[in-house]
Amino acid sequence: MIPNVDYIRILPEIVLAVFGMIVMVVDPLMDPERNVRPLGIIALIGSLAAVGATIYQMSFQGVAFWGMVRVDSFSIFFHLLVAVATVLVILASFEYLEVQRIRAGEYFGLILLGAIGMDLMSSAVELVLIFIALEISSISTYILAGFRQRDAGSTESSLKYFLLGSFATAFFLYGIALMFGATGSTSIPQIAVTLNSQGVPTLAYVAFALIFVGLGFKVASAPFHVWTPDVYEGAPAPVVGFMSTAPKMAVFAVLLRILFETEGPKLLAGSQPVWFWWVWVSAALSMTIGNLGALLQNNVKRLLAYSAIAHAGYLLIAFAAAPEAGISAAMFYAASYTAMNLGAFILVSHFANAGEKYVTLDDYTGLGRRSPGLAAVLTIFLISLIGIPATAGFFAKFYVFSAALKANLVGLTIIAVINSAVGAYYYLRVIVVMYMRDSKADIPVLKMRAGVLATLTISALATIYLGILPSRVLEYATRSAQDLLVR
């Protein structure tokens, strides 16, 4: 019999499932022209309840469901990231759905149901369960990417994402099958015990390579990044903000568990030269391809898409570093990137207007004079993405680069610093366009509604807070790293 505490250890997932189903049941009973706000409020309450459920979980850490789920400070950290990102996206979507005339029921329902998979990925320690959670998350985002049905580009982005995502999922699933063949188990701790007692067979190397391909696609790291610019350009901007943060952070949590958890490092200890160089090369390629690709973009959404590829590379540097420093640096980077990148995409969403017409750099010319507040907030996010002091991006890169240097990864750090300088050019280019060029057209700036205002305010304050007072989040990340390694 499953004890009640097991259900507490998946309480955020239960809450999200219940409210997701409520949204889907209530939707047909309401007027499609007036259902955005009521359904959005239900979804918002559900996401806030998931935040509360995650906090409540802190007193019930441990394993659940026959060792398939583990709730610890590490999983709680990523649960909170996903839950907060979900809250902010839902808040910002009130305005977007009304302006773009998108059906609210399916939209809010898919966001809540997709978040279930992201939460479950953060706490699962069983590869088959991770696969199921990954599919729950992916199916939701495949559909959400095509929600601008009047735009052929949105349908194209959804189809590309689905086809390439399904292909990557096949790699991941085949990797799980081979790992089971090599070890006789799909439980990460049990796999660790088997490989450490019997040695690492060649089949396990192949299995991990395939798993890395599947997860690399989900985080948009090179060379598995080709889908990113087209999908980000065509998908609804709030959905892109969600896709580029919550699912990616959940997948990074999976990678951290596989590589670094208690028996996790031992799982691949014998194969460290193999996975180390895979991560090293992927990080270097991601940073370089992402930053060079962004230099050529005139569409802001595509520019931020290539930026996302580059930041996946920066985050992967932490994976190549020493375990404790690498885990804490990766977790802090995940929190910082979620705040600044989500805020940037929500602002782009607000400015784009109906049909997302205004998304090129030329549309942003003179924004500093037309809407000083909007330009100032976007500037905060952009200088944080650069990594300028007093913003979250500075300490995020500082801790990652420090962890790399402690692990004697001088070459990778030099590549990262050079890429950061290259990246500064295209971020500053947007700022120059906003403040130092006259507007070429009279582009209307929508009055900001409460949901978007709250989202941008929270994101901007979090970006500044993590740039000025990073110690509390870093201390929690360090304790989580120790918890993961010492268990």
C-alpha positions in Angstrom: 0.0 0.0 0.0 1.4 3.4 -0.9 1.7 5.7 2.2 0.1 9.1 2.1 3.5 10.8 2.3 4.1 9.5 -1.2 1.3 11.7 -2.5 2.7 14.7 -0.7 6.0 14.2 -2.5 4.1 14.6 -5.8 1.8 17.3 -4.5 2.7 20.0 -6.9 2.0 17.6 -9.8 -1.3 16.7 -8.3 -2.3 20.3 -7.9 -1.4 21.2 -11.5 -3.3 18.2 -12.8 -6.4 19.1 -10.9 -6.4 22.7 -12.0 -5.5 21.8 -15.5 -8.6 19.5 -15.7 -10.8 22.2 -14.1 -9.8 24.6 -16.8 -10.6 22.1 -19.6 -13.9 21.2 -18.0 -15.0 24.8 -17.4 -13.9 26.0 -20.9 -16.9 24.6 -22.9 -19.3 26.1 -20.4 -18.2 29.7 -21.1 -18.5 32.2 -23.9 -15.4 31.8 -26.0 -15.2 35.6 -26.4 -15.2 36.3 -22.6 -13.4 33.3 -21.1 -9.8 34.6 -21.0 -9.9 36.2 -17.6 -12.0 33.6 -15.7 -10.0 30.7 -17.1 -6.7 32.6 -16.6 -7.6 33.3 -12.9 -8.3 29.5 -12.4 -4.9 28.7 -14.0 -3.2 31.4 -12.0 -4.6 30.1 -8.7 -3.5 26.6 -9.7 0.1 27.7 -10.5 0.2 29.7 -7.2 -1.1 26.6 -5.4 1.7 24.6 -7.0 4.2 27.1 -5.5 2.6 26.6 -2.1 2.7 22.8 -2.5 6.4 22.9 -3.4 7.1 24.9 -0.3 5.0 22.5 1.8 7.1 19.6 0.4 10.2 20.9 2.1 9.1 19.2 5.3 8.6 15.8 3.5 11.8 15.2 1.7 12.6 11.6 0.8 11.8 9.0 -1.8 8.4 8.0 -3.0 6.7 5.3 -5.2 9.2 2.6 -4.7 12.2 4.8 -5.2 11.1 6.3 -8.5 10.7 9.9 -7.2 13.1 11.7 -4.8 12.1 15.0 -3.2 15.1 16.9 -1.8 16.4 20.5 -1.8 17.7 20.0 -5.4 14.3 19.0 -6.8 12.5 21.7 -4.7 14.7 24.3 -6.3 13.8 23.3 -9.8 10.1 22.8 -8.8 10.1 26.5 -7.7 11.7 27.6 -10.9 9.1 25.9 -13.0 6.2 27.0 -10.8 7.3 30.7 -10.8 7.9 30.6 -14.6 4.4 29.2 -15.0 2.9 31.9 -12.8 4.6 34.7 -14.7 3.7 33.3 -18.2 0.0 32.9 -17.2 0.0 36.5 -15.8 1.4 37.8 -19.1 -0.9 35.7 -21.2 -4.1 37.5 -20.2 -3.3 40.4 -22.5 -1.7 38.3 -25.2 -4.7 36.0 -25.6 -7.1 38.9 -25.9 -5.0 40.8 -28.4 -4.1 37.8 -30.5 -7.6 36.3 -30.2 -6.3 32.8 -29.1 -8.5 30.2 -27.4 -7.9 30.4 -23.7 -9.1 27.0 -22.4 -6.6 24.8 -24.3 -3.8 27.4 -23.8 -4.0 27.6 -20.0 -4.7 23.9 -19.7 -1.7 22.9 -21.7 0.6 25.2 -19.7 -0.5 23.6 -16.5 -0.4 20.1 -17.8 3.0 20.7 -19.4 4.3 22.0 -16.0 3.5 18.6 -14.5 6.1 16.9 -16.7 8.7 19.6 -15.9 8.2 19.1 -12.2 8.3 15.4 -12.5 11.6 15.5 -14.4 13.1 17.5 -11.6 12.4 14.8 -9.0 12.4 11.5 -11.0 15.4 9.2 -10.5 14.1 6.5 -12.8 14.8 6.7 -16.5 11.4 5.5 -17.7 9.6 7.9 -15.5 11.9 10.7 -16.8 10.9 9.7 -20.3 7.2 9.9 -19.5 7.7 13.3 -17.8 9.7 14.5 -20.8 6.9 13.5 -23.1 4.2 15.2 -21.0 6.2 18.4 -21.2 7.1 18.0 -24.9 3.6 17.2 -26.2 2.2 20.4 -24.5 4.9 22.6 -25.9 4.5 21.1 -29.4 0.9 22.2 -29.4 1.5 25.5 -27.8 4.0 26.4 -30.4 1.3 26.4 -33.1 -1.3 28.4 -31.3 -1.2 31.4 -33.6 -3.4 29.5 -36.1 -3.9 32.5 -38.4 -0.1 32.6 -39.0 1.4 30.0 -41.2 4.8 30.5 -39.5 3.3 29.3 -36.2 2.0 26.1 -37.7 5.4 25.6 -39.4 7.2 26.0 -36.1 4.9 23.6 -34.4 5.4 20.9 -37.1 9.2 21.4 -37.1 9.3 21.2 -33.4 7.2 18.1 -33.3 9.0 16.2 -36.0 12.5 17.0 -34.8 11.5 16.6 -31.1 10.0 13.1 -31.8 13.3 12.1 -33.5 15.3 13.3 -30.5 12.9 11.5 -28.2 13.6 8.3 -30.1 17.3 8.6 -29.3 16.5 9.2 -25.7 14.2 6.1 -25.5 16.7 3.9 -27.3 19.4 5.1 -24.9 17.2 4.0 -22.0 16.7 0.6 -23.6 20.5 0.1 -24.1 21.2 1.2 -20.5 18.7 -1.4 -19.3 20.5 -4.0 -21.5 23.8 -3.0 -20.1 22.8 -2.9 -16.4 19.4 -4.7 -16.0 17.8 -1.6 -14.5 16.4 1.8 -15.3 16.8 3.2 -11.8 19.7 5.7 -11.7 20.9 4.6 -8.2 20.7 0.9 -9.2 22.5 1.6 -12.5 25.2 3.3 -10.5 25.6 0.3 -8.2 25.8 -2.1 -11.1 28.3 -0.2 -13.1 30.6 0.5 -10.1 30.6 -3.1 -9.0 30.9 -4.7 -12.5 32.6 -2.1 -14.6 31.3 0.0 -17.4 30.5 -2.0 -20.6 30.8 -0.4 -24.0 27.0 -0.6 -24.3 26.6 1.8 -21.4 28.8 4.4 -23.2 26.5 4.1 -26.3 23.4 4.4 -24.1 24.6 7.5 -22.4 25.6 9.1 -25.8 22.0 8.5 -27.1 20.5 9.9 -23.8 22.7 13.0 -24.2 21.5 13.5 -27.8 17.9 13.4 -26.7 18.4 15.8 -23.8 20.7 18.0 -25.8 17.9 18.7 -28.3 15.5 19.7 -25.5 18.0 22.3 -24.1 18.9 23.6 -27.6 22.6 22.9 -27.3 24.7 22.5 -30.4 24.8 20.5 -32.6 21.2 19.7 -31.7 20.0 23.3 -32.0 18.8 23.7 -35.6 15.1 23.8 -34.6 15.5 26.7 -32.2 15.4 29.9 -34.4 12.5 28.8 -36.6 10.4 27.5 -33.7 11.1 30.6 -31.5 10.2 32.9 -34.4 6.9 31.3 -35.2 5.6 30.3 -31.7 3.6 32.8 -29.6 6.1 35.0 -27.7 4.9 34.1 -24.1 5.1 30.4 -25.1 8.6 31.0 -26.3 9.5 32.6 -23.0 8.0 29.5 -21.3 9.8 27.0 -23.6 13.1 28.7 -23.3 13.1 28.5 -19.5 10.9 26.0 -17.6 11.4 22.9 -19.8 15.1 23.6 -20.4 15.7 24.0 -16.6 13.9 20.7 -15.9 16.1 18.9 -18.5 19.2 20.5 -17.0 18.0 19.1 -13.7 17.8 15.6 -15.3 21.4 16.0 -16.6 22.7 17.1 -13.3 21.1 14.1 -11.5 22.6 11.7 -14.0 26.1 13.1 -13.9 26.4 14.2 -10.3 23.9 12.6 -7.9 25.3 10.6 -5.1 26.1 7.5 -7.1 25.5 9.7 -10.2 29.2 10.6 -10.7 30.1 6.9 -10.1 27.5 6.0 -12.7 29.8 7.3 -15.3 33.0 7.6 -13.4 34.8 5.1 -15.5 33.6 6.9 -18.7 34.4 10.4 -17.5 36.7 11.1 -20.5 33.8 10.3 -22.8 31.0 12.3 -21.3 33.4 15.1 -20.3 34.5 15.8 -23.8 30.9 15.5 -25.2 29.9 18.2 -22.7 33.0 20.3 -23.4 32.5 20.2 -27.2 28.8 20.9 -27.0 29.4 23.9 -24.7 32.0 25.4 -27.0 29.9 24.8 -30.1 26.7 26.2 -28.4 28.4 29.4 -27.3 30.1 30.0 -30.6 27.2 29.1 -33.0 24.7 30.9 -30.8 26.6 34.2 -30.6 27.7 34.2 -34.2 24.2 33.4 -35.4 22.7 36.2 -33.4 25.0 38.7 -35.0 23.2 38.2 -38.3 19.6 38.5 -37.0 17.3 41.4 -37.6 14.3 39.7 -36.0 14.4 40.1 -32.2 12.8 36.7 -31.5 15.4 35.0 -33.7 18.1 37.0 -32.0 16.9 35.8 -28.6 16.7 32.2 -30.0 20.4 32.2 -30.9 21.0 33.9 -27.5 19.3 30.9 -25.9 21.6 28.5 -27.7 24.6 30.5 -26.5 23.4 30.5 -22.9 22.8 26.7 -23.0 26.5 26.6 -23.8 27.5 28.8 -20.9 25.4 26.6 -18.6 27.0 23.4 -19.9 30.4 24.7 -18.8 29.2 24.0 -15.2 28.7 20.4 -16.1 32.3 20.0 -17.1 33.5 21.6 -13.9 34.1 19.9 -10.5 30.8 18.4 -9.1 30.0 20.7 -6.1 31.1 24.0 -7.7 29.5 22.9 -11.0 26.1 22.0 -9.5 25.7 25.2 -7.5 26.9 27.4 -10.4 24.5 25.6 -12.8 21.6 26.1 -10.4 22.3 29.8 -9.9 22.6 30.2 -13.6 19.3 28.5 -14.2 17.6 30.9 -11.7 19.2 34.0 -13.3 18.5 32.9 -16.9 14.8 32.2 -16.0 14.3 35.7 -14.7 16.0 37.7 -17.4 15.1 35.6 -20.5 11.4 35.2 -19.5 11.2 38.9 -18.9 12.7 39.7 -22.3 10.3 37.5 -24.2 7.3 38.8 -22.3 8.3 42.4 -23.2 8.7 41.4 -26.8 5.3 39.8 -26.7 3.7 43.0 -25.3 5.5 45.2 -27.9 4.7 43.0 -30.9 1.0 43.9 -30.9 -1.7 42.0 -32.7 -0.4 39.4 -35.1 3.1 39.9 -33.6 3.8 42.5 -36.4 6.5 44.5 -34.6 9.4 42.1 -34.0 12.3 43.5 -36.1 15.1 45.7 -34.8 13.8 48.6 -37.0 10.5 48.5 -35.1 12.5 49.2 -31.8 14.1 52.4 -33.2 13.3 55.3 -30.9 11.6 53.2 -28.3 13.5 55.0 -25.6 11.6 58.2 -26.5 8.2 56.7 -27.3 8.1 54.4 -24.2 10.9 55.2 -21.8 9.7 52.7 -19.2 9.5 49.8 -21.6 12.9 50.5 -23.1 14.4 50.8 -19.6 13.1 47.4 -18.5 14.3 45.7 -21.8 17.7 47.3 -21.2 17.9 45.7 -17.7 17.2 42.3 -19.3 19.7 42.8 -22.1 22.6 44.0 -19.9 21.9 41.0 -17.7 22.1 38.7 -20.7 25.5 40.4 -21.5 26.7 39.8 -17.9 27.2 43.4 -16.7 27.6 43.9 -12.9 24.6 44.6 -10.7 22.5 42.2 -12.7 21.9 38.4 -12.4 23.8 37.6 -15.5 27.0 38.9 -14.1 27.1 36.6 -11.1 25.7 33.7 -13.2 28.6 33.9 -15.6 31.1 34.7 -12.8 30.2 31.5 -10.8 30.2 29.3 -13.9 33.6 30.6 -15.1 35.0 30.3 -11.6 33.9 26.7 -11.4 35.5 26.1 -14.7 38.8 27.6 -13.7 38.8 25.6 -10.4 38.5 22.5 -12.6 41.4 23.8 -14.7 39.2 24.3 -17.8 41.2 27.3 -19.0 40.6 26.7 -22.7 36.9 26.4 -22.3 36.8 29.5 -20.1 38.8 31.5 -22.7 36.2 30.4 -25.4 33.4 31.5 -23.1 34.9 34.9 -22.3 35.5 35.6 -26.0 31.9 34.6 -26.8 30.6 36.8 -24.0 32.4 39.8 -25.7 30.8 38.8 -29.1 27.4 38.5 -27.5 27.7 42.0 -26.0 27.7 43.4 -29.5 24.2 42.2 -30.5 22.6 42.9 -27.1 24.1 46.5 -27.2 22.9 46.8 -30.8 19.3 46.6 -29.5 20.0 49.2 -26.9 21.6 51.5 -29.4 18.6 51.2 -31.7 16.2 52.1 -28.9 18.0 55.1 -27.6 20.3 56.5 -30.4 18.1 56.2 -33.5 15.0 58.0 -34.6 11.9 56.0 -35.2 11.2 55.3 -38.9 7.5 54.6 -38.3 4.7 55.6 -35.9 4.4 52.2 -34.2 1.7 52.1 -31.5 2.8 51.0 -28.0 -0.1 49.2 -26.2 -1.0 50.3 -22.7 0.5 47.8 -20.3 -2.1 45.8 -18.4 -1.8 44.5 -14.8 -0.7 41.0 -15.8 2.2 42.1 -18.0 3.2 44.9 -15.6 3.4 42.4 -12.7 5.4 39.9 -14.8 7.9 42.4 -16.0 8.2 44.0 -12.5 8.8 40.6 -10.9 11.3 39.5 -13.6 13.2 42.8 -13.4 13.4 42.9 -9.6 14.6 39.3 -9.6 17.2 40.1 -12.2 18.5 43.0 -10.1 18.2 41.1 -6.7 20.3 38.2 -8.0 22.8 40.7 -9.3 23.1 42.6 -6.0 22.3 40.0 -3.3 23.1 36.6 -4.8 24.3 35.0 -1.6 21.0 33.5 -0.4 20.2 31.7 -3.6 23.8 30.6 -4.0 23.9 29.3 -0.5 20.8 27.3 -1.1 22.3 26.0 -4.4 25.4 25.0 -2.6 23.5 23.1 0.1 21.5 21.4 -2.7 24.8 20.4 -4.4 26.1 18.9 -1.1 22.8 17.1 -0.6 23.0 15.6 -4.0 26.6 14.5 -3.6 26.7 13.3 0.0 23.5 11.1 -0.1 
